[in-house]
Amino acid sequence: MTLVDLSRFMKSQLEGLMVSEMIQGKRKTPILMVPIENVSEEISSISDLRALLVIMPDKSLQPLNYVADIEFKQGPILINREQAARFSVVTTNVSDRDIVSFVEELKQRISQEINLPVGYSVVFGGEFENQQRATKNLLTVIPVALGLILIILFTTFGSLGKAGLVLANIPFAVMGGVFALFVSGEYLSVPASVGFIALLGVAVLNGVVMVSYFEQTKLSAANLYSRIVDGSVRRLRPVLMTATTAMFGLIPLVFATGPGAEIQKPLAIVVIGGLLTSTITTLYLLPLFYRILEQRNAQS
């Protein structure tokens, strides 16, 4: 008696075998071959199941316990498979810490405390998998975006030094975003990474507003110092309007508690914190660095 033959016989006795199908338009009705007596209703205990007669390959009748060990066991209700392998899912909600450090610690403890049998493996998915995928994409997108911004700035100012001067505002903006995450107790997540990208655009925009005005007044004002002071005063209001409008618009998201707050809150915190530092850099350090760059260009 093979396992396939036994399974087929048991299915014919307990459920019935589909031998054909009746098609009526779009409706399909299976035609089953079932025993005259309902065997499943007669089996009320495990002893009745053991005594169920099975037709052997030599046409003899034997009780089911002659070919199978029948007993109660605990097991999964449903066996899931993925890529031709069984898998079981263990879910958890991570709170009060970032997912990456949690998974790294979990991997370390599993390798130290659990000896997995041959053929077994542990794979981490869910939000951690999405974050790893998003981080990988961001590591590709951000350098490309910075390269395109550098090209645009170079074509705008015609100077690689001035383009780099505007891009130098980005590290100060990132510093503010990281510090804001640290103070608020949030962690670097995918929404926070998106916030850094949005922050990058605003920081570059404020730098372009400041440096472009310095370049426009180069012909009308011969004195470098007066040109920088006048440009800083005139560009103060546009830079502050750009930064404060974005910050005040995102402040309600910082205190959000409803559905979606886990996405909105880190993004808003990063942008607000980064705009604070980048605005200070644009208003104070950028004119200073521009003056140093212009003096070096004049000497050379």
N, C-alpha and C positions, 0 to 999 in steps of 0.2 A: 504494500500500500504506500503510494507516494503522497507527499503533502498536497500536491495539486489535486489528485483524485479525491483525497479525503475532504479537502476544502470544497470541491465541486459537489460532492455528495451531501455535505452538511448544508450547503446553501440551498440545494434542491429540496431538502427536508424541512428546513426552517424558514426560508424566504421564498423559494421557488426560482426556477431558471427561466430567463427570457429566451424564448425560442423563435419569436418573430415580432413583427411590429405592424399594427394596422394604421394606415394613413388615411385620414379624412380631411382633405384640403390641407390646411396648415397644422392640423391637430394630429399628433402621433400618440397612439395608445399601445403600450407594450403588451405582448401576449406571453403569459407566464405558464410554465408547467409546474403544477404544485401537486402534492399528494392528496388523495381523496380525504384522508383524515388529517386534520390540522395538528401536526406533530408538536408545534411550538406551544399550543394550548395544553397538551398533555404533559409537558415537562414542567413540573412545579418545584423540583429540587435538584440538587447536584447529583443525587443518586439516580434520579430518573434520566438525567443526561448521560450518566455513565452506562446505564442499561440500554441506551438507544442502539438498535441493531444496525450494523454497517455491512453493506455488500462488499466482500473482499474481491480481489482480482480473480480468484479461483471460483467465484460465484457462491462461496459459502457465507454464512451470516455469523458475525461476531459482534459482541457488545463494543461500544465505543472505547471503554477503558482498556480493551485488549490492544488497541493501537495507539492510544493517547493517554497521557497523565492529566487527569481533570481535577483541578483544585482552585480555590479562590486565591487571587493575586491582586495586589494593588498596582496600578499602572496608569499611564496618561490616557485621557479620554480621546485625544487626537494626536497623532504623530505627524508633525510637519516636516517637510523636506525642502531643501534648497540646494541646487547644483548637485543632485544625486546623493545628498547626505542629509541625515536627520539633524534637526536642530531644535533647541529649546530656548525660549526667550526669558530673560530675567530683567525686569524693569525696575528703575529706581528714580527718584526725584532728588536732585542735588540742590541743597540750599546752604547759604552762608559761606560758599566758596565757589571758585571757578571750576568749570567742568574739566578743563585740561589737567590741572593739578590733581583733581580727584581721580581721573582715569590713570594718570601716571602712578599715583600711589597704589591704586588698585592693581595695576599690572605688576608692580614690584611685590606686593603682598601675595598675589596669586603664584608668582614664580617661586617665592620663598616658602609658602605654607601649603601649597597644593601640588601634588604630583599627578598630573593628568595622564590617564592611560593612553596607550598608543592609538592614534587615530582621532583623538579628541583635541579640540582647539577652542580658544576663546576669542571672539571677535566683538569689538565695541562699535555700536552703531548709534542710531537716533540722532540727538542733537550734537553729540560729540563728532559723529561722522560728518554731519552737515557743516560743522564748524571747521573741521580739518579740510574739507573740500573747498569751503569758502576762503579759508586762509591761503590755500594753494593757488586759488584763482586770483586772490588779491595780490599775492607776491608776483604774479605775472602782469596783472593789470596796472598796478601802481608804478613800476618802472617805465612801462610804456607811456602812461599818462604824464609822468614827469618829463620824459623825453620829448613828447609832443609839446608840452608847455614851454620847455626850453627853446624849442625851435620857433614857436610863436613869439616868444619874448625876444629872441635874437632878431627875427625879422621886424619886430616892432621898434626896437631901440638901435639895431645895427651894431650892437656891441655885446660880446659874450660876457664881459665883466658886469654890465648893467643887468643882463638877464640872470646871471648868477646872484647878483645883489638882491633881486626880487625873490628868487628861490631860497635865499638865505633866511627868509622870514618863516619858511615852513618848519624847520626844527624847533623854533620858539613856540610856534602854534601847537606842534605835537607835544612839546613839554607841558604846556598848559592843559592839554586834554588828558595826559597821563596823570598829572597832579590832581586834576578834578576827579578822575576815577578813584584815585587813592583816598582822597578826602571823603568822598561820598560813600566809600565802601563797595563800589561796583567793581566788576571785573571786565577784563578785555574779552569781548564777545564779538559775534558777527555784526550786530547792530552798532556796537562801538566802533568797529572797523569802518563801517559805512559812514559813521559820523566823522572819522578822521579824513575820509575822502572829501566829504562836503566842506570840512574845515579847510582843507588844502585849497579848494577853489576860492573861498572868501579871503584867505590870507594872501594868495597871489593877486587877487583883484585889488585889495587895498594897497599892496606894494606897487602895482601898475599905476594906480591913481596918483600916488605920490611921485614916483620917478618920472612918469610921463609929463607932469607939470614942470618938474625941474628941467626937463629937456626942452619943453616948449618955450620957456623963458630964457633959454641960453642966449638967444640973439638980442633980446630986449634988455637984459641985465648983464653987464660985463663982470660985476663983482660977484664972485662965487658965494661968499658968505651971505651977502644981502639976498641973493637969489634963493638960497636954501631957506633962509629965515622967512622970506616972503612966501615961498612955496609951501612951507610947513604950516604957516598961519592960514593961508587960503585953502589948503587941502584938509585942514583939521575937521571942519564940519562935514564934508562928504565921507571921510573915513569913519568918523564917529556915527554918522547916520547909518552907514552900511553895517557896522558892527552891532550897534545897539538895537537896530530893527530886528536883526536875526536873533539876538540874545533875548529880547523881550518876547518875541514870538515863540521861543522854545521854553521859556520859563514854566508855563503851565504843564508841559510834558515832564518836567523834572519832578513834579509833585503828583503825577498820575498814579492811580492805584487800581484802576479797572482793568478789563481785558485788553491785552496789547501793551500794558505798561512795561513789561519786561523787554520789549523792543524799543519803545519810545524813550524810556528813561535813560539808558546808556548813551543813546545817540545824542540826546539833548545835552547831557552832562558834558560829553566830549566837546561838542561845538561851543557851548558857552565858556567852558574853561579855556579852550584853545583861542577863542576870540579875545578873551581878556589879555592874554600874553601877547598874541600877535598884534593887537591894536597898539599896545604900549611899545612894542618893537617898531611898528610902522611909524609911529609918531615921534619917537625919540632916537632909536638906534639907526633906523634907515637913513635919515638925513645925515647923521654923523658918518656912516659908512660911505654914503654917496660923496660927501666932501673929501674923504680920504682917497676914494677912487679917482675923483676928478683931479686932485692935486698930483697924484702919481702919473696920471695921463698927461698932465701939463708938463711935468718934469721930464717925461720920456719923449 
